[in-house]
Amino acid sequence: MLQVMPLALWISAFFALALCAQTLLKLWLAARQMRHVARHRHAVPASFAGTVSLDAHQRAAAYTVDKLRVSLVEIVVSAAVVLGWTLLGGLDALNAALLGVVTHPLLQQLALLGAFAAIGALIDLPFSLYQTFVIEARHGFNRMSPALWLADLLKGTLVGIALGLPLAALVLWLMAASGALWWLWVWLTWTGFSVLLMLVFPTWIAPLFNRFEPLRDESLKQQVAELMARCGFRAKGLFVVDGSRRSAHANAYFTGLGAAKRVVFYDTLLDQLTPGQVQAVLAHELGHFHHRHVTKRLVAMMAFSLLALAVLGWLSQQPAFFVGLGVTPNLPYALNGVPAIPNHALLLLLFLLAVPVVSLWVTPWLSHRSRRDEFQADAYAVAQTGRADLQAALLALYNDNASTLTPDPLYARFYYSHPPASERLAHIAQAGVVPAHA
C-alpha cells in the first residue's frame, strides 16, 4: 500500500483540479449565456423582426434565464456530490456499511449499486420538481399534474429495476467469472442489451407512459406516406403520442430499430403546424437516416463503450485508482468462509463518477459534429419539401418552445447540438451550403 500512495496522491490532486476546472467552466459559460440573453432581450434580432414579436422574444429570454439560474445551483450541487462520493469517502463509507448488513458478495454489490442510484435520485428530486412545477409552469409549458408526475416516477423506477437489476447482476457475474478479458464480454452483453431495448421500447415500454394512437388524418397520412416512399423509408406505422398530457412542447421522432421503427408525432406538433410544415419536420428526420447519422452515432457509441470498458479493465488492476478516488481497493469479502474477491461494483461506480469530469472537454467537438448533421438534415428536407415550409415550421417551433434567438456564441459553440436559429435559417436560405465554422 505504501508504494501505491504517491501515485494515489497524484490521482487525487488531478481529479480535484479537474473537477474544480470543470465546475468553474460550466459556471462561467452559464453566466455568459445569462448575460448575453438578458442584454439582447429588449429588441428582436433584425432577421426575425417581421416574424417574431417582441413579447415572444422576451418570453423566450425569460424562460432561458430562469432555466440557467437553476442550472447554476445544479452545477455546484453536482460537483459537491461527486466530491462527497469520492475524495471525501462517501462511496467507501456506503460500501463498508452495506458489508455489515449484506454478506453475499453479489447481493452486496447489487445493494451498493441500488443504494447509490437511490441516493442520486433523491438528490435530483428537488431539481426535477422545481423544473416541472415552477419553471415549466411559470412559462406555460407544464401540463402535468402531481398525480401524473408521481405515476411516471413510480413506473420509471419499476421499469428501471426490472431492466437494470438483471443486467447489473449479469455484468457483475461476468466481471468476476470471465478473467482478464471480462470487459470484452461485458461490452458484448451491453451491446446486445442496447439493441434489444431499441427493438422492444416502442411496443412494450413507451406505451407504459404515453398513449399512442394511429395517425387518423387521412390527408396528412397520405402526404406523409408519399414523402416516405419518395425518400425510400419504411416504418411500421405512423403514430400520434399524447405529449400534451405533460407539456406544451412539440416534437416528432423515429423510434425503434429495423422492422420495429415507428414515426411518432406529438399531438402538440400537429396542433401547431400545417400539414406542409409537418412534412418538412419529418423530412428533416428522414435526412438523418438518409445521411446515416443514426447508424454512425450507434457505431460511435459502441466504439466508445468498448474503449471505455477496455480502460476500465486496465484500471481494475490499478490500486492507485481506487485509493486516489477515496476507496479502499478490492475490498475483500472474508465473511462466512466466502473467498476474497474484488468489489466490481465499486469499480463501476468510481468510473461512472470520474468519466464526466474529464469528458466535458470533448463536448465542443461532439456539439460541432451534431450541428453539422443538423445542417445536412435541413438541406435534405429542403430538397424534399421546399424551403418555405421548413423555415415556417422551425420559426413556429422556436416560438412555441420559447427557444432564445440570441444565445451567447461561445455557449452555443460549446453546448448546442442544434445550430442557433439565425444560423440554421440562414443555411436553409442558402439551399444546403454547410458552413465550415458550424
Protein Blocks (a to p, Z undefined) as FASTA:
>chain_A
ZZmmmmmmmmmmmmmmmmmmmmmmmmmmmmmmmmmmmmmmmpccfklmmmpcfklmmmmm
mmmmmmmmmmmmmmmmmmmmmmmmmmnommmmmmmmmmmmmmbfklmmmmmmmmmmmmmm
mmmmmmmmmmmmmmmmmnopaccdfklmmmmmmmmmmmmmmmmmmmmmmmmmmmmmnojm
lmmmmmmmmmmmmmmmmmmmmmmmmmmmpccdddfblklmmmmmmmmmmnopacfbdcdd
dfklmomcdcdddedehjlpccdddfklmmmpcfklmmmmmmmmmmmmmnommmmmmmmm
mmmmmmmmmmmmmmmmmmklmmmnopaehiacfeehiacdddfklmmmmmmmmmmmmmmm
mmmmmmmmmmmmmmmmmmmmmmmnojklmmmmmmmmmmmnopafbdcfklmmmmmmbdcf
klmmmmmmnnopacfkZZ
